[in-house]
Amino acid sequence: MLKLYENTALEEKYYKCNVNGLDVYVIPKQMSTVYASIAVNFGSSDTRFAVDGKTLSLPAGTAHYLEHKMFDNPDGTDAFEQFSLLGANVNAYTASAKTCYLFSCTENFEECLKLLFDVVTKPVFSDASVEKERPIITEEIRMYMDDPYWKMHFSLLDALYHVDPIRTDPAGTEETIAEITPQLLYDCHRSFYTPENMALCVCGNVDPKTVADIAAECIKPSNAEKPLRLRPEEPAEIRTGRAESSLDVAIPLFAVGIKCTPPKNGDELMRAEAENEIIVQAVFGKSGSFYNKCYETGLLGDHYSCGYSNEAGAALVMVYGSSTDPDRVYELIKEELEHRKYSFCTSEEFERAKKVCYSSALEAYNGTEETANAFLGFVFDGGDLLRYTDFLRGADYQSVKARFTAEYRCDRSAISVIYSKEDNNG
């Protein structure tokens, strides 16, 4: 039975039901484009699990490899062409905590949704097809290794984390993907691509009952044993404080990370998300004193961003940018952290940061794709996008200050720098 959930302050709502174990969410929006995504609670950080009395260790890149192969059809064609003939744009991606299969369309929605269910529920793997994919993914890995932002990001994670799988590229390495076999892909699909381990989110001008009926037609109950995820014990301390390399960049790029304690699920997770977003905005946001001081003195270039991330049980704060002197920026970041321990921020700074974060959260409702993706960002952790803004509005100054004092530690920070090859500094 479909149940309605509303946030009257936002004038937003969604319908939810469970179909043979699958959670189905429908978010009505009077827009011409319909967006649908099936999220699987299986991502690149799931590298070891126990099921049916066996423990399986997966090569890095397995979830991503599986995502690529799910579009194969038994006759040798692929589903991309079928979606194209229906006038839909289809895609998929693998993140640390989940894999998503998605499409957007302005017509033929019901046919597209049935086809998307076919993609995720009917695996076809052969030795030849799996082998054929290897050079394609190898080229993708090499391409990302030449991307300075990608390289900088994962070098930072490698500096912050000792053993957590989040430190590895979701695509894996050329060596690890060489170990992937059809049987391994079938084992992962049987264990993780079950109704209870997936969620469907549809956003647009669609009938919720029609979506639920299609799900009931396409999804059958599963009696598969639920896999037990086995995550390594990650120390609270960082692995190393610095990583650097050289690529083709005009001026050096930097990423500074602060390793935080991962929050639990549900309300605690949403509260942590809200409070950290406010902290990052108040301390490092573009409307704050730190950024403006660095930018006005020419220390920061035009490329600058900051944010909080909590995915697959790994939480961290990141500050990205470009600078002719990344180490000086890092020194100033650490000085700012120490200064704020004694003088966190004024009530005016705090309220301004809350308003900026609240406004940013509202942007998630601007389009069907943005809304569905933001919504799926919470579902496997027991959160609810409609309630997230309540945590932003209700954030308490003393609680936020206490989180900053406990979590934003210089000794749990690291920097990753990409120097220009021409400077020969790397």
C-alpha positions in Angstrom: 0.0 0.0 0.0 1.3 3.4 -0.9 1.8 5.8 2.0 2.1 9.5 1.7 4.9 11.5 3.4 4.8 15.3 3.3 6.8 18.4 4.4 4.3 21.2 4.3 7.0 23.9 4.9 8.8 22.8 1.7 5.6 22.0 -0.1 7.2 18.7 -1.1 6.0 15.1 -0.7 6.6 11.5 -1.8 4.8 8.2 -1.8 6.4 5.0 -0.5 5.5 1.3 -0.6 7.3 -2.0 -0.4 7.0 -4.4 -3.3 8.2 -8.0 -2.6 11.0 -6.6 -0.5 11.9 -3.6 -2.7 11.3 -0.1 -1.3 9.7 2.1 -3.9 9.6 5.9 -3.7 7.7 8.1 -6.0 8.2 11.9 -5.9 5.5 13.8 -7.8 6.8 16.8 -9.8 4.9 18.6 -12.6 7.8 18.6 -15.0 8.2 17.3 -18.6 11.1 14.9 -17.8 10.7 11.8 -15.7 13.8 10.5 -13.9 14.1 7.0 -12.4 16.9 5.4 -10.6 17.4 1.9 -9.1 20.0 2.0 -6.4 21.8 -1.1 -5.2 23.3 -1.1 -1.7 26.6 -2.4 -3.1 29.5 -0.2 -3.9 33.3 -0.1 -4.4 33.9 -0.2 -0.6 32.2 -3.6 -0.3 35.3 -5.7 -0.9 34.7 -8.5 1.6 31.6 -10.3 2.8 30.3 -13.5 4.3 27.4 -15.5 2.8 26.2 -19.1 2.8 29.0 -20.1 5.2 31.7 -18.7 2.9 33.8 -15.5 3.1 34.5 -13.8 -0.2 37.2 -11.2 -0.8 36.6 -9.1 -3.9 39.2 -7.5 -6.1 39.1 -3.7 -6.1 36.8 -2.6 -8.9 34.4 -5.6 -8.8 31.2 -3.5 -8.2 32.1 -1.2 -11.0 32.9 -4.1 -13.4 29.5 -5.6 -12.5 27.8 -2.3 -13.3 29.3 -2.3 -16.8 28.3 -5.9 -17.6 24.6 -5.5 -16.4 23.7 -3.9 -19.7 24.5 -7.0 -21.7 21.7 -8.8 -23.4 21.6 -12.6 -24.1 21.7 -12.0 -27.9 25.0 -10.0 -27.7 23.3 -6.5 -27.9 23.2 -4.1 -25.0 20.4 -2.2 -23.3 21.8 1.2 -24.2 20.4 0.8 -27.8 17.0 -0.3 -26.5 16.7 2.8 -24.3 17.8 5.0 -27.2 15.0 3.6 -29.4 12.6 4.5 -26.7 13.9 8.1 -26.6 15.5 7.8 -23.2 18.9 8.7 -21.8 20.3 5.9 -19.7 23.4 5.7 -17.5 24.9 4.0 -14.4 27.6 4.8 -11.9 29.4 3.1 -9.0 30.1 5.0 -5.8 31.7 3.9 -2.6 28.4 2.8 -1.0 26.1 2.1 -3.9 25.6 1.4 -7.6 22.9 3.3 -9.4 21.1 2.5 -12.7 19.1 5.4 -14.1 17.3 6.9 -17.0 15.4 10.1 -17.9 12.7 10.4 -20.5 9.8 12.5 -21.8 7.9 9.6 -23.3 7.6 5.8 -23.0 8.2 5.9 -19.3 6.5 2.6 -18.5 8.5 0.7 -21.2 11.7 2.3 -19.9 11.0 1.4 -16.3 10.4 -2.2 -17.2 13.6 -2.3 -19.3 15.5 -0.8 -16.3 14.2 -3.6 -14.1 15.4 -6.1 -16.8 18.9 -4.5 -16.6 19.3 -5.0 -12.9 17.5 -8.4 -12.5 18.7 -10.4 -15.5 22.5 -10.8 -15.5 24.2 -12.3 -18.5 28.0 -13.0 -18.0 30.2 -15.1 -20.2 34.0 -15.6 -20.4 34.1 -13.8 -23.7 32.0 -10.8 -22.7 33.8 -10.3 -19.4 37.2 -10.5 -21.1 36.0 -8.1 -23.8 35.3 -5.5 -21.1 38.7 -5.6 -19.5 40.6 -3.4 -22.0 37.6 -0.9 -21.9 37.8 -0.5 -18.1 41.6 -0.5 -18.3 41.5 2.5 -20.6 39.0 4.2 -18.2 41.4 3.6 -15.2 44.3 5.1 -17.2 42.2 8.1 -18.2 41.3 8.8 -14.6 44.9 8.5 -13.5 45.7 11.4 -15.9 42.9 13.5 -14.4 44.5 15.9 -11.8 41.4 16.3 -9.7 40.7 12.6 -9.6 44.4 11.8 -8.8 44.4 14.5 -6.1 41.2 13.2 -4.5 42.2 9.6 -4.2 45.8 10.5 -3.1 44.2 12.4 -0.3 42.0 9.5 0.7 45.1 7.2 0.6 46.9 9.6 2.9 44.0 9.8 5.4 43.0 6.1 5.5 45.1 3.0 6.4 42.9 0.1 5.2 39.4 1.4 4.5 38.4 0.5 0.9 37.3 4.1 0.3 40.9 4.9 -0.4 40.9 3.0 -3.7 39.5 4.0 -7.1 36.0 2.5 -7.7 37.3 1.2 -11.0 40.1 -0.7 -9.3 43.5 -1.1 -10.9 44.7 -3.0 -14.0 46.0 -5.7 -11.7 42.8 -6.1 -9.6 40.4 -6.2 -12.5 42.5 -9.0 -14.1 41.1 -11.3 -11.3 37.4 -10.7 -12.1 35.6 -13.7 -13.5 32.0 -14.3 -14.6 31.4 -16.6 -11.6 32.6 -13.8 -9.2 30.1 -11.4 -10.9 27.3 -13.9 -10.6 28.1 -14.4 -6.9 28.0 -10.7 -6.2 24.7 -10.3 -8.1 23.1 -13.1 -6.3 24.1 -11.8 -2.9 23.5 -8.0 -3.3 21.1 -7.5 -6.2 18.1 -8.6 -4.2 14.9 -6.6 -3.6 15.7 -6.0 0.1 19.1 -4.6 -0.9 17.8 -2.2 -3.5 15.5 0.9 -3.8 13.7 2.5 -6.7 13.1 6.2 -6.8 11.0 7.8 -9.5 10.6 11.6 -9.8 8.3 13.4 -12.2 4.7 13.6 -13.5 3.8 9.9 -13.0 1.1 7.9 -11.2 2.5 6.3 -8.0 0.2 3.3 -8.4 1.5 2.6 -11.9 5.1 2.6 -10.7 4.2 0.2 -7.9 2.3 -2.1 -10.3 5.3 -2.2 -12.7 7.6 -3.0 -9.7 5.3 -5.8 -8.7 5.3 -7.2 -12.2 9.1 -7.1 -12.5 10.4 -7.9 -9.0 10.0 -11.3 -7.5 10.6 -12.2 -3.8 14.1 -13.4 -3.0 15.1 -16.1 -0.5 18.8 -15.3 -0.8 20.7 -15.1 2.4 21.6 -11.5 3.4 25.4 -11.0 3.1 27.4 -9.9 6.1 29.7 -7.0 5.1 33.1 -7.4 6.6 34.8 -4.0 6.9 38.4 -3.7 8.1 39.0 -1.8 11.4 40.1 1.6 10.4 42.3 3.5 13.0 41.2 7.0 14.0 44.6 8.4 13.1 45.7 9.3 9.6 48.1 7.2 7.6 50.3 10.0 6.5 50.1 13.8 6.4 51.1 14.5 2.8 50.8 13.2 -0.8 52.1 14.8 -3.9 52.6 14.2 -7.6 53.1 16.1 -10.9 50.6 16.3 -13.8 49.7 18.8 -16.6 48.3 21.7 -14.5 48.7 25.4 -15.0 49.2 26.1 -11.3 49.4 23.6 -8.3 46.1 22.1 -7.1 45.6 21.0 -3.5 43.1 19.1 -1.4 43.1 19.2 2.4 41.2 16.6 4.3 40.2 16.2 7.9 39.3 12.6 9.0 36.1 12.6 11.1 34.3 10.0 13.2 31.5 8.4 11.0 28.0 8.9 12.5 25.5 6.2 12.9 22.3 5.9 10.8 19.0 7.7 10.8 18.6 10.9 12.8 22.1 10.9 14.1 23.5 10.8 10.5 21.2 13.6 9.4 22.1 15.7 12.4 25.9 15.1 11.8 25.4 15.9 8.1 23.6 19.2 8.9 26.0 20.3 11.6 29.1 19.6 9.6 27.7 21.4 6.5 27.1 24.5 8.8 30.6 24.2 10.2 32.3 23.9 6.8 30.3 26.9 5.5 31.0 29.1 8.5 34.8 28.3 8.6 35.8 27.7 5.0 32.8 28.9 2.9 33.2 31.6 0.3 31.2 34.1 2.5 33.6 33.6 5.4 36.7 35.4 6.5 39.2 32.6 5.8 38.4 32.4 2.1 38.2 36.1 1.5 41.5 36.7 3.3 43.3 34.0 1.2 41.6 35.1 -2.1 42.2 38.9 -1.7 45.9 38.3 -1.0 46.2 36.2 -4.2 46.9 32.9 -2.3 43.9 31.1 -3.7 43.0 30.8 -7.4 39.6 30.6 -8.9 39.1 26.9 -8.3 37.9 26.5 -4.7 35.3 24.3 -3.0 34.7 22.8 0.4 32.4 20.2 1.9 31.6 17.3 4.2 31.3 13.7 3.0 30.0 10.7 4.7 29.7 7.6 2.6 30.3 3.9 3.2 31.2 4.6 6.8 33.9 7.0 6.1 33.4 10.7 7.1 35.7 13.6 6.2 35.9 17.3 5.5 37.6 18.4 2.3 38.9 21.8 1.1 39.9 21.9 -2.6 41.6 24.7 -4.5 44.4 26.0 -6.6 47.3 28.0 -5.3 50.9 28.9 -6.1 51.7 28.1 -2.5 49.6 25.1 -1.4 51.7 24.5 1.8 51.0 28.1 2.9 47.3 27.5 2.4 47.5 24.3 4.5 49.3 26.2 7.3 46.6 28.8 7.3 43.9 26.1 7.4 45.5 24.6 10.5 45.8 28.0 12.1 42.2 28.7 11.4 41.2 25.4 13.0 43.2 26.2 16.1 41.9 29.8 16.3 38.3 28.6 16.0 38.7 26.2 18.9 38.9 29.3 21.2 36.6 31.6 19.2 34.3 29.3 17.1 32.2 31.9 15.3 29.9 34.8 16.0 26.1 34.3 16.1 25.9 36.3 12.9 28.4 33.9 11.1 26.5 31.0 12.5 23.1 32.2 11.3 24.5 33.2 7.9 26.0 29.7 7.5 22.7 28.1 8.4 20.8 30.1 5.8 23.4 29.3 3.0 23.2 25.6 3.8 19.4 25.7 3.9 19.3 27.5 0.6 21.7 24.9 -0.9 19.5 22.0 0.4 16.4 23.5 -1.3 18.3 23.4 -4.7 17.9 19.6 -4.5 14.3 20.1 -5.4 14.9 22.1 -8.5 14.7 19.2 -11.0 13.7 15.5 -11.2 17.3 14.2 -11.4 18.5 16.4 -8.5 15.6 15.4 -6.3 15.9 11.7 -6.9 19.7 11.6 -6.5 19.5 13.6 -3.3 16.7 11.4 -2.0 18.7 8.2 -2.7 21.6 9.6 -0.8 19.8 8.9 2.5 17.6 5.8 1.9 20.1 3.1 2.8 21.2 5.0 6.0 17.7 5.4 7.4 17.5 9.1 6.6 14.8 11.1 4.8 15.5 14.0 2.4 12.2 15.7 3.4 13.3 15.9 7.0 16.9 16.9 6.4 16.1 20.6 6.2 14.5 20.4 9.7 17.9 19.4 11.1 19.5 22.4 9.3 16.9 24.8 10.7 17.0 23.4 14.2 20.8 23.2 14.5 21.9 24.5 17.9 25.0 26.7 18.3 26.4 24.9 21.3 26.0 21.4 19.7 27.6 22.6 16.5 30.5 24.1 18.4 31.0 21.0 20.4 31.2 18.9 17.2 33.7 21.3 15.7 35.9 21.1 18.9 35.8 17.3 18.9 36.2 16.5 15.2 38.2 19.2 13.5 41.6 18.2 14.6 44.9 19.3 12.9 46.5 16.0 13.8 43.9 14.2 11.7 44.4 16.3 8.6 46.4 15.7 5.5 47.2 17.5 2.2 47.4 16.2 -1.4 49.1 18.4 -3.9 49.3 18.2 -7.7 52.3 20.2 -9.0 52.8 21.3 -12.5 55.3 19.1 -14.4 57.0 22.3 -15.8 57.7 23.5 -12.2 59.5 20.2 -11.6 58.5 20.3 -7.9 56.8 16.9 -7.7 
